Amino acid sequence: MTFIYLAGGVAFFVVSALFVGLCERLRENGQ
């Protein structure tokens, strides 16, 4: 159960990082 929780936390962190990177890229392209 702990492994699943840890994997979920890591996956959430990775998705958040990718989402922020995508927003920054779109913002730069917008300007």
mmCIF file of the N, C-alpha and C atoms, coordinates in Angstrom:
data_MODEL
# 
_entry.id   MODEL 
# 
loop_
_atom_site.group_PDB 
_atom_site.id 
_atom_site.type_symbol 
_atom_site.label_atom_id 
_atom_site.label_alt_id 
_atom_site.label_comp_id 
_atom_site.label_asym_id 
_atom_site.label_entity_id 
_atom_site.label_seq_id 
_atom_site.pdbx_PDB_ins_code 
_atom_site.Cartn_x 
_atom_site.Cartn_y 
_atom_site.Cartn_z 
_atom_site.occupancy 
_atom_site.B_iso_or_equiv 
_atom_site.pdbx_formal_charge 
_atom_site.auth_seq_id 
_atom_site.auth_comp_id 
_atom_site.auth_asym_id 
_atom_site.auth_atom_id 
_atom_site.pdbx_PDB_model_num 
ATOM 1  N N  . MET A 1 1  ? 0.836 -1.193 0.000   1.00 0.00 ? 1  MET A N  1 
ATOM 2  C CA . MET A 1 1  ? 0.000 0.000  0.000   1.00 0.00 ? 1  MET A CA 1 
ATOM 3  C C  . MET A 1 1  ? 0.883 1.259  0.000   1.00 0.00 ? 1  MET A C  1 
ATOM 4  N N  . THR A 1 2  ? 1.970 1.203  0.744   1.00 0.00 ? 2  THR A N  1 
ATOM 5  C CA . THR A 1 2  ? 2.871 2.358  0.788   1.00 0.00 ? 2  THR A CA 1 
ATOM 6  C C  . THR A 1 2  ? 3.495 2.603  -0.572  1.00 0.00 ? 2  THR A C  1 
ATOM 7  N N  . PHE A 1 3  ? 3.848 1.504  -1.268  1.00 0.00 ? 3  PHE A N  1 
ATOM 8  C CA . PHE A 1 3  ? 4.474 1.641  -2.590  1.00 0.00 ? 3  PHE A CA 1 
ATOM 9  C C  . PHE A 1 3  ? 3.515 2.317  -3.567  1.00 0.00 ? 3  PHE A C  1 
ATOM 10 N N  . ILE A 1 4  ? 2.241 1.945  -3.504  1.00 0.00 ? 4  ILE A N  1 
ATOM 11 C CA . ILE A 1 4  ? 1.246 2.530  -4.409  1.00 0.00 ? 4  ILE A CA 1 
ATOM 12 C C  . ILE A 1 4  ? 1.100 4.025  -4.121  1.00 0.00 ? 4  ILE A C  1 
ATOM 13 N N  . TYR A 1 5  ? 1.094 4.378  -2.830  1.00 0.00 ? 5  TYR A N  1 
ATOM 14 C CA . TYR A 1 5  ? 0.961 5.783  -2.448  1.00 0.00 ? 5  TYR A CA 1 
ATOM 15 C C  . TYR A 1 5  ? 2.176 6.574  -2.923  1.00 0.00 ? 5  TYR A C  1 
ATOM 16 N N  . LEU A 1 6  ? 3.361 5.996  -2.767  1.00 0.00 ? 6  LEU A N  1 
ATOM 17 C CA . LEU A 1 6  ? 4.593 6.666  -3.199  1.00 0.00 ? 6  LEU A CA 1 
ATOM 18 C C  . LEU A 1 6  ? 4.604 6.832  -4.715  1.00 0.00 ? 6  LEU A C  1 
ATOM 19 N N  . ALA A 1 7  ? 4.199 5.784  -5.436  1.00 0.00 ? 7  ALA A N  1 
ATOM 20 C CA . ALA A 1 7  ? 4.173 5.848  -6.900  1.00 0.00 ? 7  ALA A CA 1 
ATOM 21 C C  . ALA A 1 7  ? 3.186 6.931  -7.351  1.00 0.00 ? 7  ALA A C  1 
ATOM 22 N N  . GLY A 1 8  ? 2.058 7.034  -6.667  1.00 0.00 ? 8  GLY A N  1 
ATOM 23 C CA . GLY A 1 8  ? 1.065 8.045  -7.019  1.00 0.00 ? 8  GLY A CA 1 
ATOM 24 C C  . GLY A 1 8  ? 1.618 9.448  -6.798  1.00 0.00 ? 8  GLY A C  1 
ATOM 25 N N  . GLY A 1 9  ? 2.358 9.623  -5.703  1.00 0.00 ? 9  GLY A N  1 
ATOM 26 C CA . GLY A 1 9  ? 2.948 10.930 -5.406  1.00 0.00 ? 9  GLY A CA 1 
ATOM 27 C C  . GLY A 1 9  ? 3.962 11.320 -6.464  1.00 0.00 ? 9  GLY A C  1 
ATOM 28 N N  . VAL A 1 10 ? 4.796 10.364 -6.867  1.00 0.00 ? 10 VAL A N  1 
ATOM 29 C CA . VAL A 1 10 ? 5.815 10.628 -7.889  1.00 0.00 ? 10 VAL A CA 1 
ATOM 30 C C  . VAL A 1 10 ? 5.134 10.951 -9.218  1.00 0.00 ? 10 VAL A C  1 
ATOM 31 N N  . ALA A 1 11 ? 4.104 10.186 -9.573  1.00 0.00 ? 11 ALA A N  1 
ATOM 32 C CA . ALA A 1 11 ? 3.396 10.409 -10.835 1.00 0.00 ? 11 ALA A CA 1 
ATOM 33 C C  . ALA A 1 11 ? 2.762 11.805 -10.834 1.00 0.00 ? 11 ALA A C  1 
ATOM 34 N N  . PHE A 1 12 ? 2.178 12.192 -9.697  1.00 0.00 ? 12 PHE A N  1 
ATOM 35 C CA . PHE A 1 12 ? 1.547 13.504 -9.589  1.00 0.00 ? 12 PHE A CA 1 
ATOM 36 C C  . PHE A 1 12 ? 2.587 14.613 -9.755  1.00 0.00 ? 12 PHE A C  1 
ATOM 37 N N  . PHE A 1 13 ? 3.776 14.411 -9.152  1.00 0.00 ? 13 PHE A N  1 
ATOM 38 C CA . PHE A 1 13 ? 4.851 15.408 -9.255  1.00 0.00 ? 13 PHE A CA 1 
ATOM 39 C C  . PHE A 1 13 ? 5.311 15.547 -10.697 1.00 0.00 ? 13 PHE A C  1 
ATOM 40 N N  . VAL A 1 14 ? 5.457 14.416 -11.389 1.00 0.00 ? 14 VAL A N  1 
ATOM 41 C CA . VAL A 1 14 ? 5.912 14.437 -12.785 1.00 0.00 ? 14 VAL A CA 1 
ATOM 42 C C  . VAL A 1 14 ? 4.879 15.136 -13.667 1.00 0.00 ? 14 VAL A C  1 
ATOM 43 N N  . VAL A 1 15 ? 3.609 14.808 -13.471 1.00 0.00 ? 15 VAL A N  1 
ATOM 44 C CA . VAL A 1 15 ? 2.547 15.427 -14.280 1.00 0.00 ? 15 VAL A CA 1 
ATOM 45 C C  . VAL A 1 15 ? 2.499 16.934 -14.023 1.00 0.00 ? 15 VAL A C  1 
ATOM 46 N N  . SER A 1 16 ? 2.662 17.322 -12.756 1.00 0.00 ? 16 SER A N  1 
ATOM 47 C CA . SER A 1 16 ? 2.639 18.748 -12.423 1.00 0.00 ? 16 SER A CA 1 
ATOM 48 C C  . SER A 1 16 ? 3.796 19.473 -13.104 1.00 0.00 ? 16 SER A C  1 
ATOM 49 N N  . ALA A 1 17 ? 4.986 18.856 -13.070 1.00 0.00 ? 17 ALA A N  1 
ATOM 50 C CA . ALA A 1 17 ? 6.166 19.470 -13.684 1.00 0.00 ? 17 ALA A CA 1 
ATOM 51 C C  . ALA A 1 17 ? 5.955 19.623 -15.192 1.00 0.00 ? 17 ALA A C  1 
ATOM 52 N N  . LEU A 1 18 ? 5.396 18.590 -15.827 1.00 0.00 ? 18 LEU A N  1 
ATOM 53 C CA . LEU A 1 18 ? 5.160 18.654 -17.271 1.00 0.00 ? 18 LEU A CA 1 
ATOM 54 C C  . LEU A 1 18 ? 4.115 19.722 -17.591 1.00 0.00 ? 18 LEU A C  1 
ATOM 55 N N  . PHE A 1 19 ? 3.083 19.826 -16.756 1.00 0.00 ? 19 PHE A N  1 
ATOM 56 C CA . PHE A 1 19 ? 2.025 20.806 -16.990 1.00 0.00 ? 19 PHE A CA 1 
ATOM 57 C C  . PHE A 1 19 ? 2.577 22.228 -16.887 1.00 0.00 ? 19 PHE A C  1 
ATOM 58 N N  . VAL A 1 20 ? 3.410 22.476 -15.867 1.00 0.00 ? 20 VAL A N  1 
ATOM 59 C CA . VAL A 1 20 ? 4.011 23.802 -15.688 1.00 0.00 ? 20 VAL A CA 1 
ATOM 60 C C  . VAL A 1 20 ? 4.918 24.118 -16.873 1.00 0.00 ? 20 VAL A C  1 
ATOM 61 N N  . GLY A 1 21 ? 5.694 23.124 -17.315 1.00 0.00 ? 21 GLY A N  1 
ATOM 62 C CA . GLY A 1 21 ? 6.591 23.331 -18.450 1.00 0.00 ? 21 GLY A CA 1 
ATOM 63 C C  . GLY A 1 21 ? 5.793 23.655 -19.706 1.00 0.00 ? 21 GLY A C  1 
ATOM 64 N N  . LEU A 1 22 ? 4.663 22.977 -19.882 1.00 0.00 ? 22 LEU A N  1 
ATOM 65 C CA . LEU A 1 22 ? 3.837 23.228 -21.057 1.00 0.00 ? 22 LEU A CA 1 
ATOM 66 C C  . LEU A 1 22 ? 3.252 24.635 -21.005 1.00 0.00 ? 22 LEU A C  1 
ATOM 67 N N  . CYS A 1 23 ? 2.802 25.065 -19.832 1.00 0.00 ? 23 CYS A N  1 
ATOM 68 C CA . CYS A 1 23 ? 2.240 26.409 -19.684 1.00 0.00 ? 23 CYS A CA 1 
ATOM 69 C C  . CYS A 1 23 ? 3.295 27.460 -19.998 1.00 0.00 ? 23 CYS A C  1 
ATOM 70 N N  . GLU A 1 24 ? 4.519 27.248 -19.501 1.00 0.00 ? 24 GLU A N  1 
ATOM 71 C CA . GLU A 1 24 ? 5.601 28.205 -19.762 1.00 0.00 ? 24 GLU A CA 1 
ATOM 72 C C  . GLU A 1 24 ? 5.901 28.271 -21.255 1.00 0.00 ? 24 GLU A C  1 
ATOM 73 N N  . ARG A 1 25 ? 5.902 27.115 -21.913 1.00 0.00 ? 25 ARG A N  1 
ATOM 74 C CA . ARG A 1 25 ? 6.199 27.067 -23.348 1.00 0.00 ? 25 ARG A CA 1 
ATOM 75 C C  . ARG A 1 25 ? 5.112 27.797 -24.137 1.00 0.00 ? 25 ARG A C  1 
ATOM 76 N N  . LEU A 1 26 ? 3.854 27.580 -23.764 1.00 0.00 ? 26 LEU A N  1 
ATOM 77 C CA . LEU A 1 26 ? 2.758 28.247 -24.466 1.00 0.00 ? 26 LEU A CA 1 
ATOM 78 C C  . LEU A 1 26 ? 2.821 29.750 -24.221 1.00 0.00 ? 26 LEU A C  1 
ATOM 79 N N  . ARG A 1 27 ? 3.206 30.142 -23.018 1.00 0.00 ? 27 ARG A N  1 
ATOM 80 C CA . ARG A 1 27 ? 3.289 31.561 -22.679 1.00 0.00 ? 27 ARG A CA 1 
ATOM 81 C C  . ARG A 1 27 ? 4.371 32.232 -23.530 1.00 0.00 ? 27 ARG A C  1 
ATOM 82 N N  . GLU A 1 28 ? 5.500 31.559 -23.695 1.00 0.00 ? 28 GLU A N  1 
ATOM 83 C CA . GLU A 1 28 ? 6.585 32.123 -24.509 1.00 0.00 ? 28 GLU A CA 1 
ATOM 84 C C  . GLU A 1 28 ? 6.152 32.225 -25.971 1.00 0.00 ? 28 GLU A C  1 
ATOM 85 N N  . ASN A 1 29 ? 5.443 31.209 -26.466 1.00 0.00 ? 29 ASN A N  1 
ATOM 86 C CA . ASN A 1 29 ? 4.985 31.227 -27.857 1.00 0.00 ? 29 ASN A CA 1 
ATOM 87 C C  . ASN A 1 29 ? 3.936 32.323 -28.055 1.00 0.00 ? 29 ASN A C  1 
ATOM 88 N N  . GLY A 1 30 ? 3.132 32.575 -27.016 1.00 0.00 ? 30 GLY A N  1 
ATOM 89 C CA . GLY A 1 30 ? 2.097 33.597 -27.107 1.00 0.00 ? 30 GLY A CA 1 
ATOM 90 C C  . GLY A 1 30 ? 2.719 34.976 -27.292 1.00 0.00 ? 30 GLY A C  1 
ATOM 91 N N  . GLN A 1 31 ? 3.816 35.227 -26.611 1.00 0.00 ? 31 GLN A N  1 
ATOM 92 C CA . GLN A 1 31 ? 4.483 36.521 -26.720 1.00 0.00 ? 31 GLN A CA 1 
ATOM 93 C C  . GLN A 1 31 ? 5.327 36.554 -27.983 1.00 0.00 ? 31 GLN A C  1 
# 
